[in-house]
Amino acid sequence: MSTPSSPTEGLLLPAERFRRGGFYLGLVIAGMLCLVLLEGLIFFVVGVLIMGEDMGFMGEAGVAGYVGLPVIGGVVCLLPLIALVWQHPGLRIDSTGMSKVWRHRTETVRWADIDKVRFNSRRSFLLLVLKAGALPERPVAVAGPRVVFMYSLGNSLWRRRRPNHPDLILDALERFAPGKYTVEPWNLGKGGA
């Protein structure tokens, strides 16, 4: 993680692709194990309880019979997740504005176009409220007028897995754009207002 060393330097939060990729990989492996257990249960119910076979019937499928389908499903699930992780940007906050940083390009929203900066209630998403008429070419990514998604700070289910990025972001906002941050969280139930 890159943090500023002087008040004039910006804040750069890297994309954390490996941490996010590890979470997705763990999720897929857990799903594969659940599928193996489900297959074993189906073999037991159908073969032993319904057809009256002995327990040796369950071993006839072999390792390939139990693991084949979950492995194929896991690979199929991992491919789009790898693409998703690879596309995740870093975040830079400096005197120019707030930027999403990819490997070969940068997308910046200037401070002049930003009305407010806020988090969602779990502090897992950073959102920008644009000024009226600012960036008409930019599509509104979430519900509510002028609210656009800026950055995902990690898994919103387990707070302990997320680093202290919200605090670093707040420090950078106070240095480069005092008064832009609002403590009122974005609320989907109110139309993103």
N, C-alpha and C positions, 0 to 999 in steps of 0.2 A: 504494500500500500504506500502510495506517495503522499506525503503531507508537506505543507508549506514550511520553509525554513525561515522566511522573513515575511513581514506584513505585506510587502508588495508582490510576493509570489502568489500564484493561484493555487487552487486545490485540484489535484488530479486523483480521482478514484479509479483504479483499474477495473477492467471488465470482470475479473474473477471467474474466468471461464472454467478453470479446473475445479473450483469449489462447487459451482453450479452443476458442472458435468458429473462430479462425484455424487451429488444428491440425486440427479436423474438416473445414474447407473444403479445406485442403491434401490431406487424405486422400481426399476425394471427387474432387478434380481429378486426383489421381494415378490413381485407379481409372478415371476417364473416359478418360484418355490411354491406359491399358493396354487398355481396351475398343476404342478406335479402332485401335490397333496390331493387336489380335486380329482385328478385322473386315478390315483390310487383308491380313493373312496368310491369312485364310479365302478372300477374293476371289482372291488370287494362287494358292493351292493348287487351289481348285475351278476357277477360270476358265482360268488359264494352264497349269497342270501336268496337270489331269485332263481338261478339255474341249479343250485345245489352242488356246485363243484367243491372240491377240497381247496385248501389254502394254496396248494401248489399252482393252481390256476393263475394266481396273481403274478407269479414269477415268469409265466410264459411270454408275457409282453417284452420282457428284457429291459435293459437300461435304455436302449434306443427307443423302445416303445413309449416309455414314460417321459424321457427327456427331449425327444425329437420335436414335438409340437411346442413346448415352452421355449426351446432355443430358437426356433424359427420365429415365434411371436416376439421374443426378446430382441432379435436382430431387427425385425421390421419396426418395432417401437423405437429402438435406439437411433436408427438412421435419421428420422426427422428431429429427434431431440439433440443429436450432435449438430445438425444444421442450426437449430434454435440457439444453442449455446454459443456457436461460432459467431452468430450475428449479434450477440449481446454487446452493447457499447460500453466504453468507460465514460466517466463524467468529469468535465473540467469546469471549474468556476474561477473566473478571473475578472479583470477590469472591463473586458469587452462584454461579457454576459455569461450565459450557461451553455455549455456545448456537450453534445454527444460525440464521442471520439471512437471511430472505428479504425481499422488498420490503414485504410487508404483514403479515408475522407473524414470530414468533421462537419457537423451541423450545429450552427450557433444561433441561439435566440438572444438578441441584444437586450441590455437592461432597459433601453428606451421602449421596447415592445412589451415588457413584462409589467403587469399591474401588481400581482401578488404571487408569492411562492408559498406553497403549503404541502403538508403531508396528508396521507389518508389517516384514519383513526389508529391504525396499527403501526404507523410510521414505516411502512414497507414500500410505499410508492411516493415519489416526489412528483408533484404536479405544478404546472404553471397556469396562472390565470392571465391571459393576454389582455392588453388594452383594446378598447373598441376600435375596430378597423385595422388593427395590427396584423400583419402577415395574412392577408386574405387568401393567398395561395396555399397556406398550410391547412390541411383538413383537421377538423376538431376530432381528436382521437377518443374522447370519452364523453359521457353525458354532461350536459350543462353548457351554457353559453361561454365560449372563449376558453374553456378549460382543456388543456392538452397534457398528455402524459409525457413526462420528461425522463424518468429513470426509475428502475426497480432496484430496491436496496436489499433484496434477498427474499428468503422464504418467510411469508407472513404467518405461518402456522407455529413455528418454533422460534420465538424471539431470541433465545439463548444462542442460536446458530448465526444470528446476524451480528456483524461487527458494529462498532460505534459510529458508523457513517453518518447517521442523522446529526450527531453532535458536531462532527467535522464540517458538515454542510452548513449548519447554523452559524458556526464561527466564520466561515468564508462569506456567508451572506451578510453578516454584520460588518465585515471589512469592506466588501465591494458594493453592497447595495443596502445600506441600513434602511429599515422601514418597509422593505419589500416582503419580508416574511410575516405571515399571519398564523397565529396559533390555532385558529379555528380549522379543524380538519375538514377535508373534502367529504361530503356526505352524499352517497349515491341516492339515498332515499329522498333527498330534497332536490333531485334533478341536477346534482353537481353544483348547486349554488354555494 
